[in-house]
Amino acid sequence: MASSSKAVLTLACVVLLVGGTSAQLSIYHYAETCPQLCPTVKSIVQAEIAKEARMGASLLRLFFHDCFVNGCDGSNLLDDTPTFTGEKNAAPNRNSLRGFEVVDKIKAAVENVCPGVVSCADLLAIISRDAVEILGGPGWDVKLGRRDARTASQAAANNSIPPPTDSLNALISGFQNHGLSQKDLVALYGAHTVGQARCTNFRARIYNESNIDSSFAQAMKSNCPSVNGVGDNNLDGLDFQSATSFDNTYYINLMRKRGLLHSDQQLFNGGSTDSLIRTYAQSQETFFKDFVASMINMGDIKPLTGSNGEIRKNCRRIN
């Protein structure tokens, strides 16, 4: 019985056998305890992206914003209460992070097939992989075994998630603080090939900066007025050519000075990351390979394992 369960999970969950396993996390963690985990998750992710293509990028972003704040522990899913302050109202997350209802739906479905087994932190890892793959990107084996935090830190969320105003040096050091390399930085920022940004986060770039393609800036201004407070939440694609397709056009755009955020264009602005941008612009295959490796690296940031943390029944609250 055990071996047949592992076979089911292997077929459903393990797609490329990229990377291995660590002493703490394993691609086979739920092989015996929740063999239906991955098909259960993927069917819902697929349905939600079919309803709204933008949701894929939103779900991927949840994983980034989780891992960058005290590790990949599901802390950003916790709601505020009168006695508990979570991370949802931190500056990088407020009016920005979305997809929580989709996570709720997935958690309920997984609880239905294997109650009390799978952490919310692990669900974010699986969901992000599925979203990338469904949008046309690569698949990979997700290492599992994380447990859920019983705490959250709004202060850490304010300080640990790279803002769109960061310089290249700030980006490099911010990623290094999480044990991530310069290559990880450039590869992971390729996630901006999907998703949208709010006018308030790119207004200064399109009106004030000179390292920007003038026709691109003009096009972005049409939906983002120059006056603060007017149209702040208007959206434009981070990759304006194909914001719902996971590909390498983000890097091609950077080489044409068409990065939407200041921090995006910093990656191709005469600095140490220019050569890697060129590589990814020329080879989508190389970008995909490095993106997978970097997602695995990010997923290894300070997981709670063993008896640390808990397995939440509801991702929004501590048991």
Residue frames relative to the residue before (quaternion, step in Angstrom):
aa qw qx qy qz dx dy dz
M 1.0000 0.0000 0.0000 0.0000 0.00 0.00 0.00
A 0.6507 0.5260 -0.3198 0.4446 3.57 0.92 -0.90
S 0.6912 0.4792 -0.3045 0.4470 3.58 0.84 -0.92
S 0.6466 0.5031 -0.3453 0.4578 3.61 1.01 -0.67
S 0.6029 0.5420 -0.3599 0.4618 3.62 1.08 -0.63
K 0.6542 0.5045 -0.3175 0.4655 3.56 0.93 -0.89
A 0.6333 0.5356 -0.3394 0.4437 3.59 0.98 -0.75
V 0.6316 0.5288 -0.3353 0.4571 3.59 1.00 -0.83
L 0.6815 0.4828 -0.2936 0.4650 3.55 0.87 -0.96
T 0.6202 0.5565 -0.3492 0.4286 3.56 0.99 -0.84
L 0.6825 0.4830 -0.2902 0.4654 3.57 0.90 -0.89
A 0.7469 0.4407 -0.2279 0.4427 3.58 0.92 -0.93
C 0.8034 0.3520 -0.1232 0.4642 3.54 0.94 -0.92
V 0.7427 0.3804 -0.2101 0.5095 3.57 0.98 -0.80
V 0.0873 -0.8660 0.4923 0.0018 3.53 -0.34 1.23
L 0.8380 0.1908 -0.0677 0.5067 3.58 0.94 -0.77
L 0.2417 -0.7717 0.5323 0.2504 3.57 1.20 -0.52
V 0.2604 0.7279 -0.5687 0.2809 3.51 0.78 1.16
G 0.7991 0.1723 -0.1399 0.5587 3.58 -0.86 0.88
G 0.4056 -0.7066 0.5170 0.2627 3.52 -1.24 0.03
T 0.5760 -0.5167 0.4447 0.4511 3.48 -0.99 -0.88
S 0.3258 -0.7136 0.5732 0.2368 3.54 -1.22 0.33
A 0.6975 -0.4459 0.3320 0.4520 3.54 -1.28 0.08
Q 0.7449 0.4178 -0.2210 0.4709 3.57 1.09 -0.68
L 0.7916 0.2255 -0.0974 0.5595 3.57 0.91 -0.95
S 0.0495 -0.8051 0.5909 -0.0134 3.54 -1.09 0.75
I 0.5018 -0.6447 0.4785 0.3219 3.56 -1.04 0.69
Y 0.7052 0.4407 -0.2555 0.4931 3.60 1.24 -0.34
H 0.2718 0.8263 -0.4756 0.1306 3.59 1.27 0.14
Y 0.7894 0.2897 -0.1513 0.5197 3.62 0.93 -0.86
A 0.2698 0.8109 -0.4928 0.1636 3.60 1.23 0.25
E 0.7673 0.3395 -0.1868 0.5110 3.58 0.91 -0.86
T 0.7416 0.4526 -0.2361 0.4352 3.57 0.98 -0.82
C 0.8132 0.0405 -0.0213 0.5802 3.61 1.16 -0.42
P 0.0553 -0.8615 0.5041 0.0229 3.59 0.59 1.13
Q 0.6926 0.4691 -0.2822 0.4696 3.61 1.15 -0.48
L 0.3208 0.8004 -0.4682 0.1931 3.57 1.30 0.06
C 0.7636 0.4273 -0.2475 0.4161 3.59 0.47 -1.16
P 0.6659 0.4656 -0.3391 0.4743 3.65 0.84 -0.70
T 0.6072 0.5550 -0.3529 0.4458 3.58 1.09 -0.67
V 0.6750 0.4837 -0.2873 0.4773 3.57 0.93 -0.92
K 0.7099 0.5008 -0.2900 0.4014 3.56 0.69 -1.09
S 0.6282 0.5467 -0.3578 0.4225 3.60 0.96 -0.75
I 0.6756 0.4738 -0.2988 0.4794 3.59 1.01 -0.75
V 0.6222 0.5274 -0.3466 0.4632 3.61 0.95 -0.82
Q 0.6515 0.5243 -0.3111 0.4514 3.57 0.95 -0.91
A 0.6720 0.4994 -0.2962 0.4596 3.58 0.91 -0.93
E 0.6756 0.4981 -0.2987 0.4542 3.59 0.94 -0.84
I 0.6570 0.4809 -0.3142 0.4882 3.61 1.00 -0.73
A 0.6020 0.5467 -0.3558 0.4607 3.59 1.09 -0.62
K 0.6592 0.4957 -0.2990 0.4799 3.59 1.10 -0.71
E 0.7921 -0.0273 0.0681 0.6060 3.59 1.02 -0.87
A 0.3611 -0.7793 0.4684 0.2070 3.57 -0.23 1.29
R 0.5973 0.5928 -0.3541 0.4079 3.60 1.08 -0.72
M 0.5650 0.6357 -0.3822 0.3614 3.58 1.12 -0.64
G 0.5716 0.6039 -0.3900 0.3955 3.61 1.06 -0.59
A 0.6812 0.4704 -0.2786 0.4869 3.56 0.91 -0.95
S 0.6318 0.5427 -0.3359 0.4399 3.59 1.00 -0.77
L 0.6671 0.4925 -0.2988 0.4723 3.58 0.99 -0.82
L 0.6224 0.5293 -0.3337 0.4702 3.58 1.04 -0.75
R 0.6618 0.5288 -0.2996 0.4389 3.56 0.95 -0.89
L 0.5715 0.5907 -0.3810 0.4235 3.60 1.09 -0.62
F 0.6629 0.5056 -0.3072 0.4589 3.58 0.98 -0.84
F 0.6229 0.5307 -0.3333 0.4683 3.61 0.97 -0.83
H 0.7318 0.4406 -0.2449 0.4587 3.56 0.75 -1.07
D 0.5850 0.5265 -0.3781 0.4874 3.58 1.23 -0.22
C 0.7292 0.4693 -0.2607 0.4244 3.57 0.62 -1.15
F 0.6833 0.5068 -0.2959 0.4344 3.60 1.03 -0.70
V 0.7031 0.3832 -0.2616 0.5389 3.60 1.25 -0.09
N 0.8298 -0.2146 0.0768 0.5094 3.55 -0.15 1.35
G 0.7292 -0.4621 0.2370 0.4457 3.58 1.07 0.71
C 0.6203 -0.5649 0.4133 0.3541 3.54 -1.36 0.31
D 0.2783 0.7988 -0.4720 0.2484 3.56 0.23 1.30
G 0.5517 -0.6542 0.3817 0.3492 3.60 1.21 0.33
S 0.3603 0.7755 -0.4695 0.2198 3.60 1.22 0.23
N 0.6684 0.5232 -0.3211 0.4200 3.61 1.04 -0.65
L 0.5797 0.5772 -0.3790 0.4326 3.60 1.27 0.03
L 0.5646 0.6354 -0.3739 0.3710 3.58 1.23 -0.38
D 0.3891 -0.7161 0.5365 0.2190 3.57 -0.94 0.94
D 0.5081 -0.5818 0.5289 0.3516 3.53 -1.28 0.43
T 0.0577 -0.7501 0.6565 0.0556 3.56 -1.23 0.59
P 0.6964 -0.4441 0.3187 0.4651 3.63 -1.19 0.09
T 0.7796 0.3118 -0.1729 0.5149 3.62 1.12 -0.54
F 0.7415 0.3398 -0.1958 0.5445 3.59 1.26 0.08
T 0.1518 -0.7770 0.6058 0.0796 3.58 -0.87 0.97
G 0.1987 -0.7987 0.5618 0.0834 3.54 -0.60 1.18
E 0.6522 -0.5338 0.3920 0.3688 3.55 -1.28 -0.44
K 0.4770 0.7165 -0.4239 0.2817 3.58 1.24 -0.23
N 0.7400 0.3814 -0.2291 0.5044 3.60 1.12 -0.54
A 0.3501 0.6904 -0.5323 0.3428 3.59 1.18 0.47
A 0.6764 -0.5419 0.3169 0.3851 3.58 -1.11 0.69
P 0.7094 0.4507 -0.3070 0.4466 3.68 0.80 -0.79
N 0.7257 0.4590 -0.2250 0.4605 3.59 1.23 -0.46
R 0.6075 0.5969 -0.3568 0.3837 3.60 1.04 -0.78
N 0.8386 0.0392 -0.0945 0.5350 3.57 -0.87 1.06
S 0.6694 0.4971 -0.2785 0.4767 3.57 1.21 0.38
L 0.7043 0.3932 -0.2591 0.5313 3.61 0.73 -0.98
R 0.0664 0.7912 -0.6030 0.0769 3.56 -0.96 0.85
G 0.5834 0.5857 -0.4307 0.3621 3.55 -1.31 0.21
F 0.3897 0.7491 -0.4679 0.2609 3.58 1.27 0.05
E 0.6403 0.5274 -0.3342 0.4474 3.60 1.03 -0.73
V 0.6146 0.5300 -0.3462 0.4706 3.58 1.11 -0.63
V 0.6301 0.5154 -0.3289 0.4787 3.60 0.99 -0.80
D 0.6195 0.5410 -0.3388 0.4570 3.59 1.00 -0.80
K 0.6638 0.5121 -0.2994 0.4554 3.57 0.92 -0.96
I 0.6662 0.4955 -0.2969 0.4717 3.57 0.98 -0.89
K 0.6415 0.5255 -0.3235 0.4557 3.58 0.94 -0.86
A 0.6503 0.5141 -0.3188 0.4595 3.60 0.93 -0.87
A 0.6619 0.5025 -0.3071 0.4636 3.59 0.96 -0.85
V 0.6649 0.4889 -0.3032 0.4764 3.59 0.98 -0.82
E 0.6246 0.5253 -0.3363 0.4699 3.60 1.02 -0.75
N 0.6197 0.5582 -0.3373 0.4367 3.56 1.11 -0.65
V 0.7481 0.3834 -0.2246 0.4928 3.61 0.99 -0.79
C 0.8019 -0.0072 -0.0066 0.5974 3.62 1.12 -0.51
P 0.1686 -0.8510 0.4908 0.0802 3.58 0.31 1.26
G 0.8630 0.1750 -0.1306 0.4556 3.52 -1.11 0.83
V 0.5747 0.6349 -0.3472 0.3822 3.59 1.24 0.28
V 0.8035 0.3115 -0.1293 0.4906 3.58 0.74 -1.10
S 0.3939 -0.7334 0.5097 0.2173 3.56 -0.84 1.01
C 0.5791 -0.5620 0.4656 0.3633 3.52 -1.29 0.43
A 0.5963 0.5687 -0.3543 0.4422 3.59 1.09 -0.69
D 0.6755 0.4711 -0.2907 0.4870 3.58 0.95 -0.82
L 0.6057 0.5527 -0.3638 0.4419 3.58 1.04 -0.68
L 0.6363 0.5246 -0.3384 0.4532 3.61 0.95 -0.80
A 0.6411 0.5276 -0.3218 0.4550 3.58 1.02 -0.79
I 0.6812 0.4731 -0.2879 0.4788 3.59 0.91 -0.89
I 0.6442 0.5402 -0.3162 0.4395 3.57 0.93 -0.96
S 0.6627 0.5092 -0.3210 0.4455 3.60 0.90 -0.87
R 0.6336 0.5164 -0.3304 0.4719 3.59 0.99 -0.78
D 0.6708 0.5029 -0.3050 0.4518 3.57 0.87 -0.95
A 0.6409 0.5350 -0.3290 0.4413 3.59 0.96 -0.86
V 0.6475 0.5145 -0.3177 0.4639 3.59 0.92 -0.90
E 0.6851 0.4985 -0.2885 0.4460 3.56 0.85 -0.99
I 0.6660 0.5091 -0.3006 0.4548 3.58 0.93 -0.90
L 0.6887 0.4684 -0.2734 0.4812 3.60 1.11 -0.67
G 0.6799 -0.5199 0.2765 0.4371 3.58 1.28 0.17
G 0.5576 0.6203 -0.3807 0.3993 3.56 1.29 0.05
P 0.7161 -0.4496 0.3172 0.4294 3.56 -1.29 -0.15
G 0.3261 -0.6838 0.6014 0.2536 3.53 -1.34 0.24
W 0.0116 -0.7965 0.6042 0.0190 3.57 -1.23 0.31
D 0.5625 -0.5794 0.4680 0.3590 3.53 -1.34 0.28
V 0.2511 -0.7826 0.5555 0.1264 3.57 -0.72 1.07
K 0.3277 -0.7234 0.5764 0.1924 3.55 -0.78 1.05
L 0.1125 -0.8225 0.5573 -0.0166 3.55 -0.83 1.08
G 0.4689 0.6631 -0.5027 0.2962 3.54 -1.32 0.31
R 0.4260 0.6879 -0.4732 0.3484 3.58 1.28 0.21
R 0.2267 -0.7348 0.6167 0.1686 3.53 -1.25 0.50
D 0.5680 -0.6448 0.4200 0.2919 3.55 -1.28 0.44
A 0.4975 -0.6550 0.4881 0.2918 3.53 -1.08 0.82
R 0.3225 -0.7048 0.5944 0.2143 3.52 -1.28 0.55
T 0.7117 0.3648 -0.2237 0.5571 3.56 1.34 0.02
A 0.1152 -0.7475 0.6448 0.1107 3.53 -1.38 0.16
S 0.1715 -0.7941 0.5740 0.1027 3.58 -1.19 0.34
Q 0.2978 -0.7582 0.5589 0.1556 3.53 -0.41 1.26
A 0.6266 0.5465 -0.3347 0.4436 3.59 1.03 -0.79
A 0.6691 0.4875 -0.3006 0.4735 3.59 0.92 -0.89
A 0.6240 0.5265 -0.3409 0.4661 3.59 1.06 -0.72
N 0.6471 0.5175 -0.3179 0.4608 3.60 1.01 -0.77
N 0.7721 0.4026 -0.1814 0.4571 3.57 1.02 -0.83
S 0.7421 0.4755 -0.2202 0.4179 3.59 1.09 -0.66
I 0.6603 0.4860 -0.3114 0.4805 3.59 1.16 -0.48
P 0.4560 -0.7164 0.4452 0.2838 3.64 -0.58 1.09
P 0.3259 -0.7512 0.5353 0.2072 3.62 -0.72 1.00
P 0.6162 -0.5834 0.3796 0.3686 3.60 -1.18 0.46
T 0.6238 0.5434 -0.3334 0.4521 3.59 1.30 -0.12
D 0.4299 0.7444 -0.4408 0.2582 3.62 1.25 -0.12
S 0.4161 -0.6484 0.5809 0.2628 3.52 -1.26 0.65
L 0.6778 -0.4659 0.3552 0.4442 3.59 -1.26 0.17
N 0.6574 0.5115 -0.3225 0.4497 3.61 0.88 -0.87
A 0.6490 0.5078 -0.3164 0.4699 3.59 1.01 -0.79
L 0.6319 0.5244 -0.3276 0.4673 3.59 1.02 -0.77
I 0.6662 0.5065 -0.3067 0.4534 3.58 0.85 -0.98
S 0.7071 0.4493 -0.2827 0.4672 3.58 0.82 -0.94
G 0.6119 0.5517 -0.3505 0.4454 3.60 1.07 -0.66
F 0.6710 0.4700 -0.2913 0.4939 3.58 0.99 -0.81
Q 0.6206 0.5411 -0.3397 0.4547 3.60 1.02 -0.76
N 0.6092 0.5679 -0.3444 0.4333 3.59 1.07 -0.70
H 0.7117 0.3918 -0.2349 0.5337 3.57 1.25 -0.45
G 0.5774 -0.6136 0.3682 0.3931 3.58 1.25 0.26
L 0.5467 0.6153 -0.3874 0.4153 3.57 1.24 0.40
S 0.4419 -0.7271 0.4763 0.2215 3.54 -0.99 0.92
Q 0.6898 -0.4345 0.3718 0.4439 3.53 -1.38 0.02
K 0.6279 0.5201 -0.3353 0.4720 3.59 1.04 -0.71
D 0.6154 0.5320 -0.3421 0.4702 3.60 1.02 -0.77
L 0.6233 0.5542 -0.3315 0.4409 3.57 0.96 -0.91
V 0.7246 0.4439 -0.2618 0.4576 3.57 0.68 -1.09
A 0.6598 0.5047 -0.3134 0.4602 3.59 0.96 -0.81
L 0.7011 0.4724 -0.2825 0.4533 3.59 0.85 -0.94
Y 0.6124 0.5342 -0.3585 0.4594 3.59 1.08 -0.59
G 0.5227 0.6284 -0.4046 0.4102 3.58 1.25 -0.25
A 0.4839 0.6385 -0.4390 0.4066 3.58 1.27 -0.15
H 0.5804 0.5761 -0.3727 0.4385 3.60 1.24 -0.33
T 0.4255 0.6557 -0.4898 0.3861 3.58 1.22 0.35
V 0.7407 0.2399 -0.1844 0.5999 3.59 1.31 -0.20
G 0.6975 0.4894 -0.3416 0.3966 3.55 -1.23 0.41
Q 0.3648 -0.7302 0.5516 0.1717 3.49 -1.39 0.23
A 0.2464 -0.7456 0.6000 0.1525 3.54 -1.29 0.44
R 0.4701 -0.6664 0.5052 0.2823 3.54 -1.22 0.59
C 0.6537 -0.5460 0.3747 0.3664 3.55 -1.13 0.77
T 0.6327 0.5593 -0.3431 0.4113 3.60 0.92 -0.82
N 0.7036 0.4677 -0.2590 0.4682 3.59 1.19 -0.56
F 0.7796 0.2754 -0.1966 0.5271 3.60 1.18 -0.15
R 0.3616 0.7560 -0.4795 0.2602 3.61 1.25 0.07
A 0.6845 0.4932 -0.3011 0.4444 3.59 0.77 -1.03
R 0.6418 0.5310 -0.3355 0.4399 3.59 1.00 -0.74
I 0.7505 0.4254 -0.2582 0.4350 3.59 0.68 -1.00
Y 0.7201 0.4217 -0.2598 0.4858 3.61 1.15 -0.46
N 0.8106 0.3407 -0.1412 0.4548 3.60 1.00 -0.73
E 0.7023 0.4978 -0.2890 0.4189 3.61 1.07 -0.55
S 0.4070 -0.7408 0.4943 0.2034 3.54 -1.14 0.69
N 0.6606 0.4953 -0.3221 0.4632 3.62 1.15 -0.48
I 0.5146 0.6057 -0.4172 0.4408 3.54 0.84 1.08
D 0.5182 -0.6291 0.4875 0.3131 3.55 -1.03 0.84
S 0.4692 -0.7315 0.4163 0.2674 3.59 -0.62 1.13
S 0.6611 0.4938 -0.3250 0.4621 3.61 0.97 -0.74
F 0.6142 0.5326 -0.3339 0.4770 3.56 1.12 -0.68
A 0.6500 0.5134 -0.3161 0.4627 3.59 0.90 -0.93
Q 0.6480 0.5254 -0.3167 0.4514 3.58 0.95 -0.89
A 0.6560 0.5129 -0.3090 0.4595 3.58 0.94 -0.87
M 0.6737 0.4911 -0.2948 0.4670 3.59 0.97 -0.83
K 0.6123 0.5683 -0.3481 0.4254 3.61 1.08 -0.68
S 0.5792 0.6176 -0.3754 0.3772 3.59 1.12 -0.61
N 0.7668 0.3000 -0.1678 0.5420 3.59 1.17 -0.51
C 0.7305 0.3469 -0.2088 0.5500 3.59 1.28 0.11
P 0.2367 -0.8073 0.5257 0.1257 3.61 0.00 1.27
S 0.5788 -0.6386 0.3976 0.3148 3.57 -1.13 0.68
V 0.6419 0.5504 -0.3239 0.4244 3.59 1.18 -0.52
N 0.4641 -0.6670 0.5101 0.2821 3.57 -0.84 1.01
G 0.7731 0.3253 -0.2553 0.4810 3.55 -0.99 0.88
V 0.6851 0.4075 -0.2816 0.5342 3.58 1.26 -0.18
G 0.8483 0.0319 -0.0577 0.5253 3.58 -0.58 1.15
D 0.2234 0.8264 -0.4977 0.1397 3.59 1.23 0.39
N 0.7632 0.3825 -0.1971 0.4820 3.59 0.98 -0.82
N 0.3722 0.7067 -0.5089 0.3210 3.60 1.23 0.27
L 0.2921 -0.8014 0.5099 0.1115 3.56 -0.93 0.93
D 0.0307 0.7471 -0.6632 -0.0311 3.50 -1.29 0.58
G 0.5933 -0.6074 0.4023 0.3423 3.55 -1.17 0.63
L 0.4953 -0.6420 0.4986 0.3064 3.57 -0.99 0.84
D 0.7116 0.1809 -0.1349 0.6653 3.54 1.21 -0.64
F 0.2537 -0.8478 0.4380 0.1584 3.55 0.19 1.30
Q 0.6284 0.5496 -0.3473 0.4272 3.60 1.19 -0.36
S 0.8219 -0.0127 0.0694 0.5652 3.58 0.93 -0.85
A 0.0126 0.8737 -0.4847 0.0385 3.55 0.67 1.18
T 0.7161 0.3644 -0.2752 0.5279 3.60 1.23 0.06
S 0.6410 0.4712 -0.3302 0.5080 3.58 1.25 0.39
F 0.3119 -0.7628 0.5379 0.1777 3.57 -0.70 1.08
D 0.2660 0.7503 -0.5481 0.2568 3.55 -0.28 1.33
N 0.6232 -0.5711 0.3837 0.3718 3.61 -1.20 -0.25
T 0.3678 0.7578 -0.4827 0.2397 3.62 1.19 0.24
Y 0.4931 0.6431 -0.4308 0.3970 3.61 1.19 -0.38
Y 0.7050 0.4631 -0.2626 0.4686 3.58 0.89 -0.95
I 0.6024 0.5399 -0.3459 0.4754 3.57 1.09 -0.71
N 0.6433 0.5223 -0.3113 0.4652 3.58 1.00 -0.85
L 0.6379 0.5251 -0.3408 0.4486 3.61 0.94 -0.81
M 0.6536 0.5110 -0.3169 0.4597 3.59 0.98 -0.79
R 0.6948 0.4252 -0.2574 0.5198 3.59 1.25 -0.45
K 0.4777 -0.6867 0.4113 0.3620 3.59 1.34 0.25
R 0.4924 0.6483 -0.4260 0.3947 3.54 1.04 0.86
G 0.2823 0.7282 -0.5590 0.2784 3.56 0.97 0.85
L 0.4186 -0.7418 0.4621 0.2467 3.60 -0.73 1.01
L 0.7497 0.3267 -0.1942 0.5417 3.60 0.93 -0.84
H 0.6179 -0.5257 0.4314 0.3947 3.56 -1.21 0.54
S 0.6830 0.5000 -0.2934 0.4442 3.58 0.85 -0.98
D 0.5832 0.5656 -0.3744 0.4470 3.60 1.09 -0.60
Q 0.7374 0.4395 -0.2497 0.4479 3.56 0.67 -1.11
Q 0.5293 0.6269 -0.4053 0.4033 3.58 1.21 -0.39
L 0.6153 0.5681 -0.3431 0.4254 3.59 1.15 -0.56
F 0.7666 0.1562 -0.1250 0.6102 3.59 1.25 -0.35
N 0.4192 0.6929 -0.4615 0.3622 3.52 0.28 1.30
G 0.7316 -0.4320 0.2290 0.4751 3.56 1.04 0.84
G 0.5901 0.6013 -0.3510 0.4087 3.58 1.27 0.25
S 0.7937 -0.3805 0.2383 0.4105 3.53 -1.40 -0.15
T 0.6783 0.4890 -0.3017 0.4580 3.62 1.20 -0.30
D 0.4052 0.7480 -0.4608 0.2530 3.62 1.24 -0.13
S 0.6775 0.5175 -0.3139 0.4178 3.59 0.84 -0.95
L 0.6547 0.5003 -0.3153 0.4708 3.59 1.03 -0.73
I 0.5883 0.5487 -0.3625 0.4705 3.59 1.09 -0.65
R 0.6510 0.5124 -0.3141 0.4637 3.58 0.94 -0.90
T 0.6383 0.5386 -0.3253 0.4434 3.58 0.95 -0.88
Y 0.7110 0.4494 -0.2659 0.4710 3.58 0.84 -0.97
A 0.6102 0.5409 -0.3532 0.4586 3.59 1.09 -0.60
Q 0.7028 0.4584 -0.2560 0.4801 3.58 1.09 -0.73
S 0.8176 0.1603 -0.0485 0.5509 3.59 1.08 -0.69
Q 0.2874 -0.7609 0.5635 0.1443 3.53 -0.39 1.27
E 0.6033 0.5749 -0.3509 0.4270 3.58 1.07 -0.72
T 0.6621 0.4878 -0.3043 0.4807 3.60 0.95 -0.86
F 0.6221 0.5314 -0.3362 0.4664 3.59 1.00 -0.81
F 0.6700 0.5008 -0.3142 0.4491 3.59 0.79 -0.96
K 0.6538 0.5191 -0.3175 0.4498 3.59 0.90 -0.91
D 0.7079 0.4487 -0.2652 0.4766 3.59 0.87 -0.93
F 0.6015 0.5560 -0.3592 0.4473 3.60 1.08 -0.66
V 0.6372 0.5274 -0.3189 0.4627 3.57 0.95 -0.90
A 0.6712 0.4956 -0.3023 0.4610 3.60 0.83 -0.97
S 0.6897 0.4819 -0.2840 0.4598 3.58 0.97 -0.84
M 0.6064 0.5312 -0.3564 0.4724 3.60 1.09 -0.60
I 0.6337 0.5089 -0.3251 0.4835 3.58 1.05 -0.77
N 0.6400 0.5188 -0.3228 0.4658 3.59 0.98 -0.83
M 0.6686 0.4911 -0.3067 0.4666 3.58 0.90 -0.88
G 0.6575 0.5289 -0.3048 0.4417 3.58 1.00 -0.78
D 0.6370 0.5252 -0.3138 0.4690 3.57 1.31 -0.29
I 0.4657 0.6946 -0.4532 0.3088 3.62 1.23 -0.05
K 0.8635 -0.2466 0.1234 0.4223 3.53 -0.76 1.24
P 0.1168 0.8036 -0.5772 0.0857 3.64 0.59 1.00
L 0.3902 -0.6458 0.5928 0.2817 3.53 -1.25 0.50
T 0.0389 0.8074 -0.5851 0.0649 3.59 -0.75 1.04
G 0.7346 0.4176 -0.2954 0.4458 3.54 -1.32 0.01
S 0.7748 -0.2797 0.2320 0.5172 3.57 -0.70 -1.10
N 0.4684 0.6632 -0.4580 0.3621 3.61 1.23 0.14
G 0.8081 0.2310 -0.1757 0.5126 3.57 -1.09 0.65
E 0.3763 -0.6991 0.5589 0.2392 3.54 -1.23 -0.56
I 0.3926 -0.6265 0.5840 0.3352 3.54 -1.35 -0.09
R 0.2870 -0.7918 0.5123 0.1679 3.58 -0.24 1.23
K 0.4126 -0.6720 0.5546 0.2657 3.54 -1.18 0.64
N 0.7561 0.1414 -0.0553 0.6366 3.53 1.18 -0.75
C 0.4506 -0.7391 0.4250 0.2646 3.59 -0.58 1.14
R 0.6484 0.5540 -0.3117 0.4190 3.60 1.19 -0.48
R 0.8180 0.1691 -0.0892 0.5425 3.61 1.12 -0.32
I 0.5535 -0.5899 0.4803 0.3390 3.50 -1.28 0.57
N 0.5850 -0.6059 0.4057 0.3551 3.59 -1.02 0.77
